[in-house]
Amino acid sequence: MNYDAILVTSFGGPERPADVMPFLENVLRGKNVPRERMLEVAEHYYHFGGKSPINDQNRQLIAALEAELAQHGPRLPIYWGNRNWYPMLTDTLRQMKADGVRRGLAFVTSAYSSYSGCRQYREDIARAQQTAGEGAPIVDKIRAFHNHPGFVEAVADRVQQALAKVPEDRREAAHLIYTAHSIPLAMAQGCDYEKQLKETGRLVAEQLGHREGRLVYQSRSGPASQPWLEPDVLDCLREIKARGGSSDVVIAPIGFVSDHMEILFDLDTQARELCAELSLQMVRAETAGTHPRFITMIRELICERIDDNHRRLALGVLGPRPDICPADCCPMPRWQRAGAA
């Protein structure tokens, strides 16, 4: 398949205090989230000056990918559009149209399959194409990559760097905790999100030669009456303390490809404060970010879509995800459809 451009598509985040509330209103529009919870989350952003790290991280990723493509090809321009904050996908699709782009290939900054991590991005792109009008470029999405060797190797290297900060005589006994953004059970039951996270955790542990870590969740935002994936990372830390044994904890946010506010606040602030209270020694592994192997992975994913003979790399038993998702893949939960209606 021939492509004219790459489209990096991400969640987006505020870059100053005045952006915070409009950004959160975009994020939560049509969702059954109490306003009190939105105001609570807003305080997380204000705690860090009203700025999320995600946009700067995406700028760094794009710069690294531009250098990778310039050196190894394919030489394609890179555009950037977000779901919830500037640069917005709609504006980006209009610019691509104006620049004469006919067909783009979208890299979404989400490694896993779920409604919010995959299908919703495809819907966002479709809406942006509609808004851009006749002549808007066709945009195909790169497959989910949770088990691509490039992602697994980058994550494993980040975790190894974190483990190296634990004193050698205590390293083997350290608790390895993998975290991912919690999602409602109704959403999880309609996709492979949990299954993929568990496989990524197994693959990372194999790379490290370390005993397998425990998968827990963070950052739930729905009402208490609605069941979400558990256990929560803070509950896990309390359980570790109650059980006794090693007091060293390495937390690896394998559900994220770059730092979000959820990592800065939920892990680097809340989890770290709880660990201090519990006398646990916490080290947080970095996300894949601009790890060279991760950037090379993006190029490999681009190449496999351009060339049908290019190897489709995947580790583990789940294999590579299809390029084109089935029509019923990762559906929006019923309660969310009702809220969006």
Secondary structure in CASP SS format (residue, H / E / C, confidence):
PFRMAT SS
TARGET T0000
AUTHOR 0000-0000-0000
METHOD secondary structure of the structure
MODEL  1
M C 1.00
N C 1.00
Y C 1.00
D C 1.00
A E 1.00
I E 1.00
L E 1.00
V E 1.00
T E 1.00
S E 1.00
F C 1.00
G C 1.00
G C 1.00
P C 1.00
E E 1.00
R C 1.00
P H 1.00
A H 1.00
D H 1.00
V H 1.00
M H 1.00
P H 1.00
F H 1.00
L H 1.00
E H 1.00
N H 1.00
V H 1.00
L H 1.00
R C 1.00
G C 1.00
K C 1.00
N C 1.00
V C 1.00
P C 1.00
R H 1.00
E H 1.00
R H 1.00
M H 1.00
L H 1.00
E H 1.00
V H 1.00
A H 1.00
E H 1.00
H H 1.00
Y H 1.00
Y H 1.00
H H 1.00
F C 1.00
G C 1.00
G C 1.00
K E 1.00
S C 1.00
P C 1.00
I H 1.00
N H 1.00
D H 1.00
Q H 1.00
N H 1.00
R H 1.00
Q H 1.00
L H 1.00
I H 1.00
A H 1.00
A H 1.00
L H 1.00
E H 1.00
A H 1.00
E H 1.00
L H 1.00
A H 1.00
Q H 1.00
H H 1.00
G C 1.00
P C 1.00
R C 1.00
L C 1.00
P C 1.00
I E 1.00
Y E 1.00
W E 1.00
G E 1.00
N E 1.00
R C 1.00
N C 1.00
W C 1.00
Y C 1.00
P C 1.00
M E 1.00
L H 1.00
T H 1.00
D H 1.00
T H 1.00
L H 1.00
R H 1.00
Q H 1.00
M H 1.00
K H 1.00
A H 1.00
D C 1.00
G C 1.00
V C 1.00
R C 1.00
R E 1.00
G E 1.00
L E 1.00
A E 1.00
F E 1.00
V E 1.00
T C 1.00
S C 1.00
A C 1.00
Y C 1.00
S C 1.00
S C 1.00
Y H 1.00
S H 1.00
G H 1.00
C H 1.00
R H 1.00
Q H 1.00
Y H 1.00
R H 1.00
E H 1.00
D H 1.00
I H 1.00
A H 1.00
R H 1.00
A H 1.00
Q H 1.00
Q H 1.00
T H 1.00
A H 1.00
G C 1.00
E C 1.00
G C 1.00
A C 1.00
P C 1.00
I E 1.00
V E 1.00
D E 1.00
K E 1.00
I C 1.00
R C 1.00
A C 1.00
F C 1.00
H C 1.00
N C 1.00
H C 1.00
P H 1.00
G H 1.00
F H 1.00
V H 1.00
E H 1.00
A H 1.00
V H 1.00
A H 1.00
D H 1.00
R H 1.00
V H 1.00
Q H 1.00
Q H 1.00
A H 1.00
L H 1.00
A C 1.00
K C 1.00
V C 1.00
P C 1.00
E H 1.00
D H 1.00
R H 1.00
R H 1.00
E C 1.00
A C 1.00
A C 1.00
H E 1.00
L E 1.00
I E 1.00
Y E 1.00
T E 1.00
A E 1.00
H E 1.00
S C 1.00
I C 1.00
P E 1.00
L H 1.00
A H 1.00
M H 1.00
A H 1.00
Q C 1.00
G C 1.00
C C 1.00
D C 1.00
Y H 1.00
E H 1.00
K H 1.00
Q H 1.00
L H 1.00
K H 1.00
E H 1.00
T H 1.00
G H 1.00
R H 1.00
L H 1.00
V H 1.00
A H 1.00
E H 1.00
Q H 1.00
L H 1.00
G C 1.00
H C 1.00
R C 1.00
E C 1.00
G C 1.00
R E 1.00
L E 1.00
V E 1.00
Y E 1.00
Q E 1.00
S C 1.00
R C 1.00
S C 1.00
G C 1.00
P C 1.00
A C 1.00
S C 1.00
Q C 1.00
P C 1.00
W E 1.00
L C 1.00
E C 1.00
P C 1.00
D E 1.00
V H 1.00
L H 1.00
D H 1.00
C H 1.00
L H 1.00
R H 1.00
E H 1.00
I H 1.00
K H 1.00
A H 1.00
R H 1.00
G C 1.00
G C 1.00
S C 1.00
S C 1.00
D E 1.00
V E 1.00
V E 1.00
I E 1.00
A E 1.00
P C 1.00
I C 1.00
G C 1.00
F C 1.00
V C 1.00
S C 1.00
D C 1.00
H C 1.00
M H 1.00
E H 1.00
I H 1.00
L H 1.00
F H 1.00
D H 1.00
L H 1.00
D H 1.00
T H 1.00
Q H 1.00
A H 1.00
R H 1.00
E H 1.00
L H 1.00
C H 1.00
A H 1.00
E H 1.00
L H 1.00
S C 1.00
L C 1.00
Q E 1.00
M E 1.00
V E 1.00
R E 1.00
A C 1.00
E C 1.00
T C 1.00
A C 1.00
G C 1.00
T C 1.00
H C 1.00
P H 1.00
R H 1.00
F H 1.00
I H 1.00
T H 1.00
M H 1.00
I H 1.00
R H 1.00
E H 1.00
L H 1.00
I H 1.00
C H 1.00
E H 1.00
R H 1.00
I H 1.00
D C 1.00
D C 1.00
N C 1.00
H C 1.00
R C 1.00
R C 1.00
L C 1.00
A C 1.00
L C 1.00
G C 1.00
V C 1.00
L C 1.00
G C 1.00
P C 1.00
R C 1.00
P C 1.00
D C 1.00
I C 1.00
C C 1.00
P C 1.00
A C 1.00
D C 1.00
C C 1.00
C C 1.00
P C 1.00
M C 1.00
P C 1.00
R H 1.00
W H 1.00
Q H 1.00
R H 1.00
A H 1.00
G H 1.00
A H 1.00
A C 1.00
END
